[in-house]
Amino acid sequence: MVLGNEFDSYGGGFDTTNAFGGELFKVNVFNRELTGEEIKEMNDGGMCSEVERKYGRDRYLKWSDFLLEEKSGNVTEIDVGCDEGHSRWDILLTSPFLNKPLTQEMIDSLRSGWDILGDFIGATVTERFIRHFKFYHEEE
């Protein structure tokens, strides 16, 4: 999926004069048409609400899916000031983990319940890696 431009031919052919100039936040693609009331509820919740989470599998693509993908062109990520609160994944932002290859010893040093990380041994712990766990595995 391409955000911020249009395909001029199959597989690309982007014209820079068609590039989007502005801000995108919390883009979601749903697998059904939303009602006016649902759209209004999201709008009224403001940028920092999490009302769209209640749609579960009705969200075909989530904002976090876009954040995890590689970006190209003139893209700047900014902090919009939403207090995301604390997450159990925040520990991965600390020096024993951040920007280091994940090892079994690292996992063993964490509390029980983090066994899911075993599937990612060898992956480098980056901010993108942490965002994935904060969004997809927060409730586990």
N, C-alpha and C positions, 0 to 999 in steps of 0.2 A: 504494500500500500504506500502511496506517495502522499505526503502532506505538504502543502506549500507550493505546488507547481502542478502541471498537467503533462501527460504523455503527449508528445506531438507525433510519435510513431511507436510501433510495437517495441517494447524494451527500452524506451527512453526518448531521446531527441528533445530534451528540455530546452525551452526558450527562456533565457533569464529575464526577458521583459514580462513574462507571465508569472514570475516568482511572487509569492505572498510576502507582504511586508506588514508585520504586526505581531501580535502575541496569540499563542494558542495555549489553552490550559484545560486539563481534564477532558480531553476528547475521548468519547466512548462510541463504539459502534455496536448497535443492538441488533439482535436477530429477529426483531419484530418492530412494528410501528408503535411508537409511544403515544399515549394519549396527551391531550393538552394539559390535563391536570398533572400528569407525571413530569412533563417538561417544566411546568410552572413550579412544582415542588423543588426540582433541581435548581432552577434559577433563584428561587426565593431562599434556598439554603446558602447561597453564596459560594465563593470560590473555595472556602475551606471546609465545606460540609462534606460528608461522606454518604449522602443519601443514595447515590448511584450504586453503592455496594449491595443494597438490598435486592437488586435485580439479578444477582447471582449469574447463572448460566445464560440469562437473557442478554448479558453483555458479551457480544462476540469478540470484540477487541476492547481492552481496558486501557486507560491512560498509562498505566504502568507498562503495558506491552510496548507502547510507543517509546517510553523512556528507556527501556532496556535495549532497543535497537540502535544500530549504528546510525549516526547522523552524517549528512554531507551538506556541503554548501555553507552559507553564513548562518549558523545556528548558535544561539547563546542561551544557555540554561540559566535561569535566575531563581532566586528564592523569593517566593511571593509572600512570605511572612506568615504562612499557616503554621501554627504550632502543632506538629505532628505527634507530640507527646513522646513518651519513652517507649522503646521496644526492647524486647529481649535480644534483638539482633544488634543493638547499639554496641554491645561489647566487642563486636567484630571491628569497630572503628578504632579500637585501642591498639597501641603499638605492638603487643604480642601477635596480632593477627593481620592488621591492615597492610595490604600490598605484599603479602608473603604467601608462598604456596601452602595450601592447607595440608596438614599432616595428621596422622592418627594421634600423635601426642597432643596436638592442639585440641582436638576433639575430646580426648580423655580429660583434658584440664577443665572442660566446661561441665556444667550441671548435667544430670541425666535428662533425657528428653530431647537431646540434640542429636540423636542418632541419625536423623535425616542427612546431616552433613557428611556422613560416611559415603554417600553416593557421589560426593563432589571432591573426594581426595584428589589432590593435584591441581584443582582449580585455584586461581589466584584470587584472594579476598580483596575485592575492589568495592568502591561505592556502588557500582551497578549491581554487583553480586549481592550486596547487602540489601539494596532496594528490592530485589527479587524476593528475598526471604521475608522482608517486612510486609510485602503485599500478599504473597501467595501462601505464606506459612505462619502468619502471626497467631492464628487461633489453634495451631497444633500443639 
